[in-house]
C-alpha cells in the first residue's frame, strides 16, 4: 500500500500496520496531513487542523507499540471531529461567524473517549451553520464539495465529516444528527454513517441545536469500523443527564452474527411519489439481498410519516430559538462594535454573526413558541411527535428492523436548492421521523446511479437495539461487496 496516497485505510488496517511496525503512528499522521494539504483547498472539508495535538497522541501510541502491550481499539487511527463538538485548544465555530474565534476550554465527552481509545485527532470539519442544513451550503466558511462529484453537495449538516472519510482524509469521523445530518451525508458521499438511539452517546460538549433531537455518531469506511467507533463513544456520562445507563455491548461481535430469521419491515410510506427511480431500484435490490440471506421481508405501516417534516421544523426551530439565545454578544462569541445600548448590542451582534438560514429558523421557532401560537404549533407538534413514536413502537412489535430509502434523490448540484428553503426541507422526508422517535439508524451504500453518484439505504432499529441494526447493515454491505 502506498501510504501517502492511501484512501482506503480501515481501523483494522491501521492497527495491523502499527503492530507489525510497517508504519508508525507519527508517519501515518504525517501522511494524512500531507494528503489534507493536497486536497482540502478543493473540498473545503476541514476548517481547522490540530497537528500539535495529533503528533503528541501519535507519539504516545508509538511508545505503546514499542512495549508490545495490547493496543487500544482506535490506536493511531486518524479521526476528524465536526465543528459543533467542543475541543480544548482548537477553534470550534459551529460553521458560524458568531463563534469565529471561540476556543473551548474543555473537550466534549466523545472527544475524550476517542483519545482514551488511542485515536489521533486531525482537526475540525466544516458543517452547516449550527448544524442547520441538508447540503453544507449554509456554512459561513463556504460550501463543502462532494469528493465523489465536485459539482454536487456532500449532504448536511455533517458534510465535512462525511467528505473527509469518503476522500480518505480521515479513517473515521464524528458528526451530529438532529434530523438526518449524519445519515444523509453518509448516503450522498457513499460511506456508512450511524446515529445511535437518543441517549446512547453523551451530548456533553456538543453545542446544541435542538436538545431533544441532537445525537452524535460516526462516519467510517465500513460498517464494522462504525461499530468500533460507536462502541468507544457510547455509554453513560454523568455530565449528560440524558445519557442512558444501559451497558454497551460489543457491537463488532454482534454485527457478525447470522441473519437467518430476522424480520425486516418495509414501510410503503417511504416508497411513495417523489422517490427517484434509480434510488428506488437500488434500495429494492438491497432488500432482496437481505431476503437472500435469510431475512423475512414484511410490509409495515408508519401512517403518520407525512406529518414528520412539518412536526420536525416546528420542534427543532423552537428548541433552536431557545438554545441560540445564549449568543448575545455579552458572554462569548462575536460582539458588535456598532452597538450603543444593551438592546442594540444583542440585535447587532446577532445580525452580524448569524447567517440567513439560522435567522430563519430562530424566527420560525420564536413564532411557534410565542403567546397565542404555542398551542397551535408547538403543543400540537409535540402531540404529533408522540404519534410518530408510537408508529415505530407498533412496527417494531412486528419486525426487528425497518429498511427504507435514505434520500429521495442522489446528491444534487451545488446551488440547486439554495433559493428554495422549502424544497431543501422536504429533502429530509426520510430522516426526520426516526429523529423524532428517538430510534437508532444507519445509512449504508447500496449502489450508484447511471452517473456514478452514490445511493444509500436506511436501516432503522428499536431503541437501544444497535446490535441488530448493525447486523442488517453488515449484511447489506456484504451483498454490495459481492457484486
N, C-alpha and C positions, 0 to 999 in steps of 0.2 A: 504493500500500500504506500503510495506517495503521500507522506504526512502532510506536506504543505498544501496539497490540493484536495485532501480527503474531505468529502462532503457527506459521507455516509457512516461515520463513526456511531456505534451504539454504546450503551453503558457497558455491556459485556466486552465489547472490543477494547474499550479504554482500560478496564480493569485487567483484562488478559495481557494487553501490551505492557502495562506497568509491571505486573507481576513477573513477566518474562524478561523485563528490563530491555524491551525493544525500543522503548521511548521513555523519557522521564516526564513527570507531570509539568515541570518547567518548560521543557521543549515543546510539549503538546500545547501548553498555554500560549507560548510564543507563536506557534504555527497558527492558532486560531486568531490571535491579534493581527498577524500578518494578513490573513485572509479577510478579516474585517476591514482592515485598511484598504484592501484592494477593491472591496465590493460595497461597503456601506454608503459611499457617496452616491452610488447608483440606486440603492434600495431605500436609503433613509430610515433604516430599521432600528439602529441604535441611536439613542440621544446622548448617552454618557458612557464612558468606559472607565473601568477601575483596575488598571494594570498593577498598581502598587499592592492593593489588597489581594488580587489574584495571584501574584507571584509569591507573596507571603504564604498563602494557603498551599500553593503548588509545592513550595519547599518543604512544608510540613508533611505533605504526602510522600515526597521523595525520601524524607528521613524515615518515615514509617516503612516504606518499601525496603529500605536498607536493613531494617531489623528482621525482616522475614515474617513479621506478625501478620495475622489476617487483616485484610483491608476492609474498611467500612463500605457500605453499599454504593456510595457515589464517589469513591476515591478518585481524585483527579479529573472528574467529569466536568467539562466546561459548561456552565449554565448561564442563562440570561434572565433578568427579572423585569417584569412590566413596571413602568414608571409610575404606578399608583401605589407601589409597595415600598414602605419606608426602608431605607438603607443608610446605616450610620456612616456619615462622612461622604456620602455620594449624593449629588443633587437628585432630588425627587420632585418632578414638576407636574405630574399628572397630565402632561401634554398641554399645560396652560401657562399663559404669561403671568397669571396671578401668583404662581409659585416658581417663577423662573429661576430664582436664586435660593430656593429653600433647600437646606441641607439638614436632614433629620439627625437628632442626637442619639437615635436608637435604631435597632433593626426590627423589622416585622418578625413575628414568631417563625413564619415559614422560612425566612432567610436564615435565621439562627439554626433551624433544624437542617437545612441544606448543608451549611458549612460544618455542622457537627457530624454529618454523614460523609464529609470529605469533598463536597462539591467546590469547584473553583468558579467564583462569580466574576464573569467578564464585564458586565455592565448593565445598563438600564435600557429598556426597549420603548420605542415610540408607540403611542396609542391615541385613540380619540380622546379629546379633552375631557378629563374626569370620567373616562370610560363611557362617554355618551356618544354612541355612533355605531354604525354597522359597516363602515368602509375604511376606517382610519384616515379619512379625509378631513376630520374635524380637529386634528392636532394643530396647535399653534405653531408647531415647528415643521409643518409641511407633511404631505401625504406619504405613506409608505407604499412602495411598489411591490406587486406580487412577483416573487422570484421565478415563478413558473411562466408568467407572461407579464412583461414590464408595463404594458399598457392597461393592466387590469388591477382592480383593488385586491388587497390581501384579506379583506374582511375586517370587521371591527367588533369590539373596540381594541382587542388584543392583537391587532395586525402585525405589530413589530415583533411580538413574541412568536407568532406563527412563522413569519418570514425568516427570522434568523435560523430557526431549526430547519425549515424547508430548504434554505440556501446553504446549509452546512456551516453556519457561523456560530452555532452552539449545538451541543448534543441534546440538550433539553432546555426548557424554559418554563417560567411560570406566567400565567395570565390570570385574569379575573373574568367571571361570568355573572352578569346581572340579568340579562335577557337573551343570552346566546353568544356572549363575547369571547368565550373560549371555543365552543363547538363550531360556530360558523366560520371563523378564520381557519380553523383546522381543516374544514371541508374545502374551503376555497384555495388553500395552499397545498392540499394533498398530503396531510400528515394526521396521525392520531392526536386527539385533543380531548381531555376529560374534565368533567365537572362532577365532583363528589356530591353526596347528599348535603343539604344545608345542615351545618353543624359538624360535618366530618373533619373539616380543616379550620384551624383558628384564623379569625379575621384580624387579630391584633396586629396593628401596624399597617393595615390597609386603609388608605384614605377613602372614606366612604362616599359612594354614590347613593345607593338605596340599601339600607342596612338589613332589611328583611329579605333581600334578594341576592346581595353580593356573595360570591363564592370564589375561592382561589383553587386553581388546578393546573395540571401540567400539559405541555406540548412535548412530543417526543417523536422519534423516528419509527418506533414500533410500539405495539400495544403493551408488550412486556416492559419496555422502558417506562411507559406511562404508569404502569402498575408499580414499578420500583419507586418512582418519584412520589407517587401518591402515598405509598407505604411510609416514606420518610417524613412527609409533611403532615400526615393525618394524625388524629389523636387529641385528647383533651388538653386544653390550655387554661390554667386558672386566670389568665389575663383576658380571656374572652368568655363571658358568661353564656354565650350561645353555643359554645363548642361542646360536643357530645362526650360523655364519659364512657361510651362503648369502647370495648377493646378493638384494636386494629389487627385484622387478620393478615396472614402472609398472602398478599394479593398475587404475587408472581406464581406461587404454588397453586392457588385457587384458579387462576385463569388457564392453567394447563389441564384441568380436569375435562373428561369427555363430555360431549354434547348430547349424547343419546337420551331421548325422552324429554328434553327441555321444551316447555311450551312457549312459543313465540307469538305474540299478538301483532296483528297488522290493522291499524285503525283506518277505516275508509275516509274519515275526515281529512286525513293528510295526503290523500291522493285525488283531491278534487280539482276543479277548474283552476288554471293558473300555474300548474306544475309543468315545467319544461319536459318535453317528450324524451330527450336523451337522459335526463336525470331520472325520470320515472323508470325507464328501461333498465338503467344500471342498478337502481335500488331493488327492482323486482328480481334481477339476477342474483343480487346478494341474498335476498330472501330465499330464493330457490337453492342457493348453495347451502343455506342452513338446513333446509329440508333434506338435502342430500346427505348431510352429516348426522341425521337422526332426529332433528328437531320436529316438533309437531306445530305446524303453522295454523293459527286460529284467528278468525276475524274478531276484532273487538271494537267497541264504540267509545269515543270520547266526545259526547254530544255537545259539550259547551265550548269546544275548541274555537268556534267562530267569535267568541267574546274575549278570547285571550289577549289579542293585541290592544283593543281599547282599555281593557282592565289593567294591563301592564302599564300603559302610558299614562293612566291616572295615578296608580300607586307609586310607580318608580319616580315620576316627576314630583309627586307630593313629598316623598322622602328626600329627594334631591333638594327641594326648596328648603327643607329643614336643615339638612346636613351642610349645605353650602353657605348657610347664613353666617358661619364662623369666619368666612373670608370677608373681613370688614375694613382692612387697611390699618387696624389698630394693633393686633397681637403679632401677626406674622404674615408673610406674603406681601404682594405689591401694595404700596401706599402712594396714593396720588399726591403729586406736588402742587396740584391746582385747587385744592380744597381750602375754603375759608371758615367753614363751620363743621361741626361733627356730622350733621346730616349730609353735607356735601362731600365729606371725606368718605362716608360709606358709598354714596352714589357714584362718585368719580372713580374711586378705587375699583369698584366692580365693573363699571362701564369700560375702563381701560384694561382690566385684567381678564375678564371673561370673554369668550368667543360667542358667536351668534347662536350656535346650537345649545350651548349651556344656558344662555339667557332665555332662549325659547322654552327650554324645559323648566327652568326656575319659574318663569311666568305661568306656565301651564299648571305647575304644582301649587303655586301660591293661590291661583284662582280656585283650584279644586278644594283647597283647604279653607277658603275664605267663608266668612259668615254668610249664610243664605245659600251656599252651594255645597257645603260639606256633606250633607245628607244625600244630595242628588248625585254627587260624583264620588267622593272618597268612600263614604259609607257603603254606597251601592257597589263600588268596585271591590271592597272587602268581602261583601256577600257573594259576589260572583267568583271571587278567588276561592272561597270555600267550596263552591260547586265544582270548579275546575279540579281542585284537590280530590274531591270525592269521586270524580270521574276516574282518576288514576287509581284510587283505592279499589273501586269496583272492578276495574280492568285487571288489576294485579291479583284479585281473588281468582281469576280465571287463567292467567298466564304468568310466566316467570320473567319475561322481558317483552318490551314493545319495540318494534322496528319501524322507522319512518324515513322519508327523505330528510336530509339535513337542511337544504336550502331549496327554494322554488326554482332556482336557475343557477347556471355556472357563474364564475366571477364576472361581474360586469365591468365596463370600462371606466377608468378614472374620469371623474367629472360628469358621468352619465346621469347621476341622480342628485347631484348637489343642489340643484334648484328646485327639487321636488321632495320636501321632507316627508310628506305622507307616503310617497312611493317607497322611500327608504325605510320608514317604519313598518310598512307591510311586508318587507323582506324578512321580518322577524317572525312570520306566521308559524313556522315550525319549531321555534325555540322557546318562546316566552311561556307557553303553558307549563312546561316542565319546571321552569324557573319559579313560577308562581306556586306550583305544587310542592316544591322542595325536594323532588325526587332526583336520583343521580342520572347522568347521561354522558355519552361519549360519541364522538364523531370518528368514523373510520373511513379511509379511502375505499371506494368501491368501483373505480373505473375512471375513464376520461371521455370527453366529448369528441366529436369529429375534428375539433380544433385543438385537441390535446389539452383541454382545460380540465382541472380536477373535479371529480364528483365525490361527495361524501354521503354515507348513510348514517343515520342517527339511531342509536340504541339507548333505550331508557329502562331503568331498573327501579325496583322498590326502594323505599327509604332504607339506607344503610346496607343494601344488597349489592354493593360494588363487586363482590366476587363473581356473582352470576353475570353481571353486566360485562365484566372483563372476559369471562369465558366466551360469551357470544361475540364480543369484539375480536377476540383472538381467532375464532372460527372464521369470521368474515375475512380477516387479514390473511389467514392461511389459504383460503379459497382464492383470493386475489393473487397470491404468490405462485399458486399452482397453474395459473392461466398461461 
